[in-house]
Amino acid sequence: MQKHRIFIAVNLPEKIRNKLAGYKEKWPGLPARWTNPENLHITLAFIGYASDEELVEACEIAKKVAEKHNPFSVNINKICYGPKNKPAYINENEARQNFLKSSPSFVKALDDRSDDCSFSENKPPRMVWATGKKSKEFSTLKNDLDDLLLESQKIRFSADSKEFSSHITLARIRAWEWLKIEPEERPEIDEDIDMNFFIDSTEVMESELKRGGSKYEIIESFSFES
């Protein structure tokens, strides 16, 4: 049985995508894999691998939710590392093997630390995000979608217990390359921006994992009631 790796998202206007993608030039030394402009989006609900029947159900739910909402404005005001307080996972055994010769002090730090000690300078961020102001309309859209997905008997879905934070993943950090950079030379990313756009639809998307990164395809798009 064919499975689809699906999620429900909000796609961005082309002008906004291109502006955000242009920030790649601001940090040319950042060890990261940057998201292709056409793939920039805001995820509302990640469903994961789904059967054809589950895909149909996801589309029906997305349509019902879209019919309940009006278009609304979104403001993107910050580019920064994310998520906060959630660094990239580093396997310590691999770390020792990779850094024993090039950075003995790093290995010593791993050995000497206490269980509750966090070496933030040795924990790379996971991503570069564009984030926005909290929006009542966005939160309501997300909650309505989660509620119907959780109520469905035809689809498997687990809602995120954390407060929804709308964000756009601009890049994913290459952890090993990051650790090879001296701490004082690592790029600081905390950029205030001001971008506004309207959201007037949601899309059911399929993600295909490829060597160069994920490729996204719109399965169906559902316009809000205007």
N, C-alpha and C positions, 0 to 999 in steps of 0.2 A: 504494500500500500504506500502510495506516494505521500510524503510529509512535506509541509510547507513551514518554513521558519518565519513567523509573522508577528507583526506588531501594528499598533494603531498610532498614528502620528499626525502632527501638523507640519506641513511643508511651508517653506519660506518663499516670498517673492524673489524673483531672480536678482533684482537690484540689491536686496539685502544679502542674499547668498554671496554675491560677488564682492560686496563691501567687506563682509566678514572674512572671506577667503583671502582678501588682500593683506590681512594682518600677518600672514605667513612671512611676508617680506620684512616685517618689523623685528623679527627674532630669527635671523638666518642661522644662528649657531645652535638653536634649540634642537636637541636630539629627539625628534618626534616624527610620527607618521601623520601627515595632515589629511584631513577629510576632503575629498573632492567636493567642489562647490555644489554640484548637482545632488549630493547626498546629504547636505545639511538640513536638519529637521529638528523638531521637538517631539520626543517620544511621550505619548500619553499612557500607553499600556503595552507592555511586552508580554506576548502570549507564548512564544516559543514554537516548538514543532507541533503542527496541527494537521489533522486529516482533512480531506476535502469537505466532509460534513462540518467539522469545526470551523473551517475557513468560511463556509456559507453562513454559519451562525455568527461569527465575528462581524461579517459584513452587515447582517441584519441588525445587530446591536449597534454598530457604528451609525447606521442609517437612522435608527430610532432616536439616538442621542442627538444627532445633527439636526433633526427636525424640531427639537425642543429648544434650540439655541439660536440667538441672533449673532450676526457678525460683531466683533469687538476689537478694540485696539490693544496692541502689546508694545511695551517699551523694553528694549534691550539696553542696559546701562553699564555693563561691566564685562571685561575679559580678564580671566584669572585662572589659576590652577584649581582643579576640582577632582573629586568632591572634597570638601573640607574635612580634615581629620581622618581621611581615609587614603593613606599612601599606597603606592603599588606594593604588591606582595613580592617579597624577596626570599627565596629559599636559602637558608643560612649555610647549608652544606655546599651549595653551588657558589655562594658568595665567598666562602673560604678558599675554594679551589680557584676561583677566578681572580681573587685579589691577594692571595698569599704572597706572590712575588711582587706585584706592582704596588700593593698598599698594605703592608703588614700592620699598620696602625688601625686600619679598618677591621681587620680580623681580630685584633686585640680588643677593640671596642665591643665586638660581638661576644667575646669570651668574658669580658669583665662586667658587662651590664647586669643589673638586677632585673627580676621579672617584670617589675612595674616601670622600668626605665625606658624611655623612648628617645632614640637618637634621631631626631628629626632631620639633621643634615645628611644622614645616611639612608633616609627613606624618601625615595623620589615620589613626586606627585604622579597621579595616574593619567591625567588628561589636562587639556586646556579647554575651558568652557567660556561660552558667552552666556551671561545670565541676565535676568530681567527683574523688574519690580514685581512684587507679589500682586496678583490680580484676582479679584473675587470671581470674575467671569471665567478665568482659566481654571481656578480651583473647582468651581461648580461643574464645569465641563468634565474635568478629570474625575470628580466624585460620581457624577451620573454614569459615566462610562464604567467605572469600577463596580458600581452597584449592579448594573445589568449583567456584566461579565460574571460576577460572583453568584448571581441568582440563576444563571443559565445551567441547565442540566446537560447541555450538549458540549460544553467546552470546559477545559481545565484551565483555571486561572488563579493566581495568588497575588493579591494586591500588596503593594509595598507598604509596610507598616510606618515608614517614615513620612514626615510631612512632604507633600509634593513640592519639588523645586524645579521650575521650568528652566531648562538649560539646553544649549546647543553644543555638541561636542565638536570642537574645531580641530583637535589633534590628540593623539595618544602618545604618551611619553615612552621612549625606549629606555627602560630602567637601567640596563647595564651601561649604556653609553652615558646616561646621566651621572651615574656613580663615578665614572672615570674623570668627570670634570671637577676641578677644585671648587669647593663650596663657594668661595668668594667670586668665582667666575660664572656661576650658574645664573641664567637669565631670571630676573625678577619680572613677573607678569602680574600686573595689577592696574589695568588700563580702564579709565572711565571713558565711556562712549555714550552716544545718544542716538539710537535708531528706533523708529516707530514704524509699525506696519499693521494691517488689518488681518485678522483671521476670519475666514468665512467658509471654511470646510475642514473636514478631517479625512484622512486617507488610511485605508488598510494596506499595509506594505508587506512585501516579502523580501527577506534578506537572504542573499546567497553568499556563503563564505568562500572567498577566493584568496589566493596567495598574497595579492597586493592589497587586500582589505575587502570589506563587505561591499557587495553590489546590491542596491535597493531598486525595487520595482513597485510601482503603484498598481495594486490589484483593482481597487475601486475607490472612487472619491465621492464624498457625500457633502453637498452644500448645505449651509445653515439656512434656516428660514429668515428671510429678510423683511 
